[in-house]
Amino acid sequence: MGHEGEAEDEVEMSLLGEEERRQAANGLDVEEQSDGHATHSLSSEDKRAMVLLCVLYLIQGVPLGLALGSIPFILRDHLSYSQLATFALSGYPYSLKLLWSPIVDSVFFVSIGRRKTWIIPMQIIVGTIMLYLSLNVQVLMDDPSNHVAQLTFLFTSLVFFSATQDIAVDGWALTLLSQENLSYASTCQTIGLNTGFFASFTVFLAFNSEAFTTKWGVPHLTLSAYLKFWCVMSYAVSLWLLFFKKERKEVLSDADMSIKAVYKQIWAVCKLRHVQLLVIMHLFAKVGFAANEAATSLKMVEKGFLREDLAIAVLIDFPFQIIGGWLAANWSRGDTPLRPWLVAFWPRLGFAVIATVVVHWFPQPPITMGFFVFLVIQTVLSSFASTVQFVGISAFHTRISDPLIGGTYMTLLNTFTNLGGTWPKYFVLKGVDLFSVATCKVKEGSSELIIQAKECVSEQGKTACTDLGGECITETDGYYMVSAFCMLFGVIFLVLFIMPTARKLQALPTSAWRVKM
């Protein structure tokens, strides 16, 4: 226990500037127990900071839940997997934000605040795009096959500005929270992002379903009304930040914070051998369960699982994710912050296997209550493992990031984490169509005419076949082939690369992750 406390103190001290180190050494920032060990309690200031971070991440999670969750589900009835793959490109800005993060770290108005300079306008722009979408979404969604490009552009813009806000929020978290409680920044991110994401995904899908609202006697929620509500919320939070929240001024020299200097510094960080190993690890770590996350839910809906039932299942799961985030934040303190992240790999891969089997043996609807309970339990456990991984790796990133370029450094690390989950999705969805073999069987009298269908997976393709008087038959489903490949790669990469590399990286001192220009 004492060794863990010393290691933790060493990390925290390395994050402090010289003045803060002297204060900490004199006992001004760290309370000492009678036995000489530091106690880390949440002060009222830290609690207020955590609430603010949760709200800011919530605003960010709402458009992500729409772009990556509910909209693909709604479009699934009208588009092929290849068209959905095109729309999936809207999530890419969140994984490429490193390209412009040094600008966010370097350019700001001192009178407004280093982080508020970016957070406020980004949230206003996000609210404005939502307002535009709310006024035009009905036309776009009524005929989505002819508006794929426009929908992709609008939601890509939404994600782009949310990603820019995320850069500033990540950087603010490093100075908003006290040094000894930095690990809770990832907890705030988990709570805020998940709440926003699930509000736009599960909650919206449930209340948008006429079957759900009729069954439970609740008002029907349209996409237009939902977008207008969050438009108002984005404006309100932005105005509150502008007039009522003061940001502490950071002492920064012009040389340190010029755009060129920040780009040079982050490039120097990228040239560090252990940073390169971390990047490689992140880029391929999520391939093992990429097919499960990108296509399993879509396949279940295709086989008759009601969208509102899926929404209820994930809604039940939400509190467990919050609990998992809090526990993981505590597990990630100490000298082995990556241990929870590593341990959670095995259950995530195991649940990916179970999910593939569930899709294969999915019963004819309506499903029994027993099977629904099984799906809920499987969802809860799988998401719990995912949350532990997310919080664990985020806590590690917070621990090793340099506060001087906090937004950029955190973005560098989070970029490759996000990219590792984003880039496989396009190829998974393309692969499902590529490896699927579908035929349209049309009966003419006593004979049967077989037509090779160009696309016989989406509702649009099935309708075209039905118009010919036939039935769309999928002889080979590419989902299973893609799933098998992903999981096999995931196990091999975990054993041969991730596990030994992660143990080496977490053993490095914090100073190894910093560069001096």
C-alpha positions in Angstrom: 0.0 0.0 0.0 2.8 2.4 0.8 4.6 1.7 -2.4 1.5 2.4 -4.4 1.0 5.7 -2.6 4.6 6.7 -3.3 4.3 5.8 -7.0 1.1 7.8 -7.2 2.6 10.8 -5.4 5.6 10.7 -7.8 3.3 10.9 -10.8 1.3 13.7 -9.4 4.4 15.7 -8.4 5.8 15.3 -11.9 2.7 17.0 -13.3 3.1 20.1 -11.1 5.1 23.2 -11.9 8.0 24.3 -9.7 5.9 26.6 -7.6 3.2 23.9 -7.1 5.9 21.4 -6.2 7.2 23.6 -3.5 3.7 24.2 -2.1 3.0 20.5 -2.2 6.3 19.8 -0.4 5.3 22.3 2.3 1.9 20.6 2.7 -0.2 23.4 1.1 -1.9 21.2 -1.5 -1.7 17.7 0.0 -3.0 16.8 3.4 -0.8 14.4 5.3 -2.1 11.7 7.6 -0.3 10.9 10.8 1.5 8.0 9.2 2.9 10.2 6.5 0.8 9.1 3.5 -1.2 11.5 1.4 -5.0 11.3 1.4 -6.9 12.3 -1.7 -10.4 13.6 -1.0 -12.6 15.4 -3.4 -12.9 19.1 -2.4 -16.0 21.2 -3.1 -14.1 22.8 -5.9 -13.2 19.5 -7.5 -16.8 18.4 -7.2 -18.0 21.5 -9.0 -15.3 21.0 -11.6 -16.5 17.4 -12.2 -20.1 18.5 -12.6 -19.0 21.1 -15.2 -16.9 18.5 -17.1 -19.8 16.1 -17.1 -22.1 18.7 -18.6 -19.5 19.7 -21.3 -19.0 16.0 -22.2 -22.8 15.5 -22.2 -23.2 18.3 -24.9 -20.5 16.5 -26.9 -22.0 13.1 -26.5 -25.4 14.1 -27.9 -24.3 14.6 -31.6 -22.1 11.5 -31.4 -25.1 9.4 -30.2 -27.0 10.6 -33.3 -24.2 10.2 -35.8 -22.9 6.8 -34.6 -26.0 5.4 -33.0 -29.6 6.2 -33.7 -29.3 7.6 -37.3 -27.6 4.5 -38.7 -30.4 2.4 -37.0 -33.1 4.5 -38.6 -31.3 4.4 -42.0 -30.8 0.7 -41.8 -34.3 0.1 -43.1 -33.6 2.0 -46.3 -29.9 1.6 -47.1 -27.4 -1.2 -47.9 -24.4 -1.9 -45.7 -22.2 -0.2 -48.3 -24.3 3.0 -48.1 -24.2 2.8 -44.3 -20.4 2.5 -44.6 -20.4 5.8 -46.4 -22.5 7.4 -43.6 -20.1 5.9 -41.1 -17.4 8.3 -42.4 -19.2 11.0 -40.4 -17.5 9.6 -37.3 -13.9 10.1 -38.7 -13.4 13.8 -37.6 -13.5 12.6 -34.0 -10.6 10.3 -34.8 -8.6 12.9 -36.8 -8.8 15.9 -34.4 -5.1 15.7 -33.7 -4.6 17.5 -37.0 -6.0 20.8 -35.7 -5.6 20.3 -31.9 -2.4 22.5 -31.7 -4.4 25.4 -33.1 -6.9 24.9 -30.3 -4.1 24.8 -27.7 -2.3 27.9 -29.1 -4.9 30.4 -30.3 -7.2 32.0 -27.7 -8.5 35.2 -26.3 -7.1 35.9 -22.8 -10.1 38.0 -21.9 -12.4 35.0 -22.5 -10.2 32.2 -21.4 -7.9 29.7 -23.0 -10.5 26.9 -23.2 -13.7 28.9 -23.2 -12.4 30.6 -26.4 -13.1 27.4 -28.2 -15.8 25.6 -26.2 -18.4 28.4 -26.4 -18.3 29.0 -30.2 -18.1 25.2 -30.9 -21.2 24.6 -28.8 -23.1 27.4 -30.5 -22.2 26.1 -34.0 -23.3 22.6 -32.9 -26.6 24.0 -31.7 -27.0 25.9 -35.0 -26.4 22.8 -37.1 -28.9 20.9 -35.0 -31.4 23.7 -35.5 -30.9 23.5 -39.3 -31.3 19.7 -39.2 -34.5 20.0 -37.1 -36.0 22.1 -39.9 -34.9 19.9 -42.8 -34.5 16.4 -41.3 -38.0 15.1 -42.4 -37.3 15.7 -46.1 -33.8 14.1 -45.8 -35.1 11.0 -43.8 -38.1 10.4 -46.0 -35.8 9.5 -49.0 -32.4 8.8 -47.5 -31.0 6.8 -50.4 -31.0 10.0 -52.5 -29.6 12.1 -49.6 -26.8 10.0 -48.3 -24.1 12.5 -49.3 -26.0 15.4 -47.7 -26.7 13.5 -44.5 -23.1 12.4 -44.3 -21.9 16.0 -44.7 -24.2 17.4 -42.1 -23.4 14.8 -39.5 -19.7 14.9 -40.3 -19.8 18.7 -39.6 -21.7 18.0 -36.4 -19.0 15.6 -35.3 -16.2 17.9 -36.4 -17.3 20.8 -34.2 -18.0 18.4 -31.3 -14.5 17.0 -31.7 -13.0 20.5 -31.6 -14.9 21.2 -28.4 -13.5 17.9 -27.0 -9.9 19.1 -27.6 -10.6 22.2 -25.4 -12.5 20.2 -22.7 -9.7 17.6 -22.5 -7.1 20.3 -22.0 -9.3 22.1 -19.4 -9.7 19.0 -17.4 -6.0 18.9 -16.7 -6.1 22.2 -14.9 -9.7 22.3 -13.8 -9.2 19.3 -11.4 -6.6 19.2 -8.7 -3.6 17.2 -9.5 -4.3 14.4 -7.0 -7.8 13.8 -8.6 -6.8 13.9 -12.3 -7.9 10.3 -12.7 -11.5 11.4 -12.2 -11.3 13.4 -15.5 -11.9 10.1 -17.3 -14.8 9.3 -15.0 -16.4 12.7 -16.0 -15.8 11.8 -19.6 -17.4 8.4 -19.2 -20.5 9.8 -17.4 -21.0 12.8 -19.7 -20.3 11.1 -23.0 -22.3 8.0 -22.2 -25.2 10.0 -20.9 -25.3 12.2 -24.0 -24.7 9.2 -26.3 -27.4 7.0 -24.8 -29.8 9.9 -24.7 -29.4 10.2 -28.4 -29.3 6.5 -29.0 -31.3 4.3 -26.7 -33.7 6.9 -25.1 -34.4 8.6 -28.4 -35.0 5.3 -30.3 -37.4 4.2 -27.6 -39.4 7.4 -27.5 -39.2 7.7 -31.3 -40.9 4.3 -31.7 -44.7 4.5 -32.0 -45.0 1.0 -30.7 -43.1 1.9 -27.5 -44.9 5.1 -26.9 -48.3 3.4 -27.4 -47.4 0.5 -25.2 -46.2 2.7 -22.3 -48.5 5.7 -22.8 -45.8 8.3 -23.2 -45.6 11.1 -25.8 -44.1 10.3 -29.2 -40.7 12.1 -29.7 -39.8 13.2 -33.3 -36.2 13.7 -34.4 -37.0 17.3 -35.2 -38.2 18.0 -31.7 -35.2 16.2 -30.2 -32.8 18.3 -32.2 -34.5 21.5 -31.2 -34.3 20.6 -27.5 -30.5 20.0 -27.7 -30.1 23.1 -29.8 -31.6 25.2 -26.9 -29.4 23.3 -24.4 -26.2 24.0 -26.3 -27.0 27.7 -26.5 -27.9 27.8 -22.8 -24.7 26.1 -21.6 -22.7 28.4 -23.9 -24.3 31.5 -22.5 -23.7 30.3 -18.9 -20.0 29.7 -19.6 -19.7 33.1 -21.2 -21.2 35.1 -18.4 -21.0 33.1 -15.2 -18.0 30.8 -15.3 -14.5 32.3 -14.9 -11.5 30.4 -16.2 -8.2 30.5 -14.2 -5.5 32.2 -16.2 -2.5 30.1 -17.1 1.0 31.6 -17.2 2.2 30.8 -20.7 5.1 32.3 -22.7 4.5 33.3 -26.3 7.4 31.0 -27.4 5.9 28.0 -25.7 2.4 28.4 -27.1 2.9 29.6 -30.7 1.1 27.2 -33.2 4.5 26.3 -34.7 6.0 25.5 -31.3 3.1 23.2 -30.3 3.2 21.4 -33.6 6.9 20.9 -33.2 6.5 19.7 -29.7 3.8 17.2 -30.5 5.9 15.9 -33.4 8.7 15.4 -31.0 6.4 13.5 -28.7 5.3 11.3 -31.7 9.0 10.4 -32.4 9.3 8.9 -28.9 9.7 5.1 -29.3 7.2 4.3 -26.5 4.6 6.7 -27.9 4.9 5.0 -31.3 4.4 1.6 -29.6 1.3 3.0 -27.8 -0.1 4.3 -31.1 0.4 0.9 -32.8 -1.3 -0.7 -29.9 -4.3 1.7 -30.1 -4.7 1.4 -33.8 -5.3 -2.4 -33.8 -6.5 -3.0 -30.2 -10.2 -2.8 -31.1 -10.2 -4.9 -34.3 -11.1 -8.0 -32.2 -14.6 -6.7 -31.4 -15.0 -4.3 -34.4 -17.5 -6.6 -36.2 -19.5 -7.0 -33.0 -19.8 -3.2 -32.4 -20.4 -2.2 -36.0 -22.8 -4.9 -37.3 -24.2 -7.1 -34.5 -27.0 -4.8 -33.4 -27.9 -4.1 -37.0 -28.1 -7.9 -37.7 -30.3 -8.5 -34.7 -32.7 -5.8 -35.8 -32.6 -7.3 -39.3 -33.6 -10.7 -37.8 -36.6 -9.2 -36.1 -35.3 -7.7 -32.8 -37.4 -4.5 -32.3 -35.5 -1.3 -32.1 -37.3 -0.2 -29.0 -36.5 -3.5 -27.2 -32.8 -2.9 -28.1 -33.2 0.6 -26.7 -34.6 -0.8 -23.4 -31.8 -3.3 -23.1 -29.1 -0.6 -23.4 -31.1 1.8 -21.2 -31.0 -0.8 -18.4 -27.3 -1.2 -19.0 -26.6 2.6 -18.6 -26.4 2.7 -14.7 -24.0 -0.2 -14.8 -21.7 1.7 -17.1 -21.7 4.7 -14.7 -20.8 2.3 -11.8 -18.1 0.7 -14.0 -16.6 4.1 -14.8 -16.3 5.0 -11.2 -14.8 1.7 -10.2 -12.4 1.7 -13.1 -11.2 5.2 -12.1 -10.2 3.8 -8.7 -8.7 0.7 -10.2 -6.6 2.8 -12.5 -4.9 4.7 -9.7 -1.5 3.4 -8.6 1.5 2.0 -10.5 -0.5 -0.4 -12.8 -3.1 1.9 -14.5 -3.3 -0.3 -17.5 -4.1 -3.5 -15.6 -7.9 -3.1 -15.7 -7.7 -2.2 -19.5 -5.8 -5.5 -20.1 -8.0 -7.7 -18.0 -11.1 -6.4 -19.7 -9.9 -7.5 -23.1 -10.8 -11.2 -22.5 -14.4 -10.7 -21.5 -14.9 -8.3 -24.4 -13.7 -10.9 -26.9 -15.7 -13.6 -25.2 -18.9 -11.5 -25.4 -18.2 -10.8 -29.1 -18.2 -14.6 -29.7 -21.4 -15.0 -27.7 -23.0 -12.1 -29.7 -22.1 -13.8 -33.0 -23.7 -17.1 -31.8 -26.8 -15.2 -30.7 -27.2 -13.6 -34.2 -26.8 -17.1 -35.8 -29.4 -18.8 -33.5 -31.7 -15.7 -33.2 -35.2 -17.0 -32.6 -38.2 -16.1 -34.7 -40.0 -13.0 -33.2 -41.7 -12.4 -30.9 -38.8 -13.3 -28.6 -39.5 -14.8 -25.1 -39.0 -12.8 -21.9 -36.3 -15.3 -20.9 -34.3 -14.6 -24.1 -34.8 -10.9 -23.6 -33.4 -11.1 -20.1 -30.4 -13.1 -21.4 -29.8 -10.3 -24.0 -29.9 -7.6 -21.3 -27.5 -9.5 -19.1 -25.1 -10.0 -22.0 -25.4 -6.4 -23.0 -24.7 -5.2 -19.4 -21.6 -7.4 -18.9 -20.2 -6.6 -22.3 -20.7 -2.8 -21.8 -19.2 -3.0 -18.3 -16.0 -4.5 -19.8 -16.0 -1.8 -22.5 -16.4 0.9 -19.9 -13.6 -0.4 -17.7 -11.3 -0.3 -20.8 -12.4 3.2 -21.7 -11.9 4.7 -18.3 -8.7 2.7 -17.7 -6.9 3.9 -20.9 -8.3 7.5 -20.4 -6.9 7.6 -16.9 -3.5 6.4 -18.2 -3.6 9.2 -20.9 -4.5 11.8 -18.2 -1.6 10.6 -16.1 1.1 10.8 -18.7 -0.1 14.0 -20.6 1.9 17.2 -20.3 -0.5 20.0 -18.9 1.4 22.6 -20.9 0.0 21.3 -24.1 -2.8 19.4 -22.4 -5.4 19.7 -25.1 -3.0 18.5 -27.9 -1.3 15.8 -25.8 -4.6 14.3 -24.7 -6.0 14.6 -28.2 -2.9 12.8 -29.6 -3.5 9.8 -27.4 -7.3 9.8 -27.6 -7.1 10.3 -31.4 -5.5 6.9 -31.9 -7.8 5.3 -29.4 -10.8 6.6 -31.3 -9.3 5.9 -34.7 -8.7 2.3 -33.6 -12.4 1.9 -33.1 -13.5 4.0 -36.2 -11.4 2.8 -39.1 -12.4 -0.9 -38.9 -16.1 0.0 -39.0 -16.1 1.1 -42.7 -14.3 -2.1 -43.7 -16.5 -4.3 -41.5 -19.7 -3.0 -43.1 -18.2 -3.2 -46.6 -17.0 -6.7 -45.8 -20.5 -7.8 -44.8 -21.8 -6.9 -48.2 -18.7 -8.1 -50.1 -18.8 -11.6 -48.6 -22.5 -12.0 -48.7 -24.2 -14.1 -51.4 -27.8 -13.3 -52.0 -30.3 -14.5 -54.6 -33.8 -13.4 -55.5 -36.1 -16.4 -56.1 -39.1 -15.8 -58.2 -41.7 -18.5 -58.7 -43.3 -18.6 -62.2 -46.0 -21.3 -62.1 -44.4 -24.6 -61.2 -40.9 -23.5 -62.1 -38.6 -21.3 -60.0 -36.5 -18.5 -61.5 -33.3 -17.6 -59.6 -32.0 -14.0 -60.1 -28.6 -13.0 -58.7 -29.4 -9.8 -56.7 -27.1 -6.9 -56.8 -28.0 -5.9 -53.2 -30.4 -8.1 -51.2 -29.6 -7.1 -47.7 -31.4 -3.8 -47.0 -35.1 -3.3 -47.0 -34.7 -1.4 -50.3 -33.1 -4.4 -52.0 -35.8 -6.8 -50.5 -38.5 -4.5 -51.8 -37.1 -4.6 -55.3 -37.1 -8.4 -55.2 -40.6 -8.4 -53.8 -41.8 -6.1 -56.6 -40.7 -8.9 -59.0 -42.9 -11.3 -57.1 -39.9 -13.0 -55.5 -38.2 -13.7 -52.1 -34.8 -12.4 -51.2 -32.6 -15.3 -49.9 -29.2 -14.8 -48.3 -27.2 -17.9 -48.9 -24.0 -16.8 -47.3 -23.9 -14.0 -44.7 -20.6 -12.1 -44.8 -21.2 -11.0 -41.2 -19.9 -14.4 -39.8 -16.8 -14.4 -42.0 -15.9 -10.9 -41.0 -16.6 -11.6 -37.3 -14.4 -14.7 -37.3 -11.5 -12.8 -38.9 -11.8 -9.9 -36.5 -11.9 -12.1 -33.4 -9.0 -14.3 -34.5 -6.8 -11.3 -35.2 -7.9 -9.8 -31.9 -6.7 -12.8 -29.8 -3.4 -13.1 -31.7 -2.6 -9.4 -31.4 -3.5 -9.2 -27.7 -1.3 -12.1 -26.7 1.7 -11.3 -28.9 1.8 -7.5 -28.8 -0.6 -5.7 -26.5 0.0 -7.6 -23.3 3.8 -7.4 -23.3 3.9 -3.8 -24.7 1.3 -2.5 -22.2 3.3 -3.8 -19.2 6.4 -2.1 -20.4 4.7 1.2 -21.1 3.0 1.5 -17.7 6.4 0.8 -16.0 7.9 4.0 -17.5 8.2 7.1 -15.4 6.1 10.1 -16.2 9.1 12.1 -17.3 9.7 9.6 -20.2 6.5 10.9 -21.8 7.6 14.6 -21.8 9.9 16.4 -24.2 11.9 19.6 -23.8 12.1 21.9 -26.8 
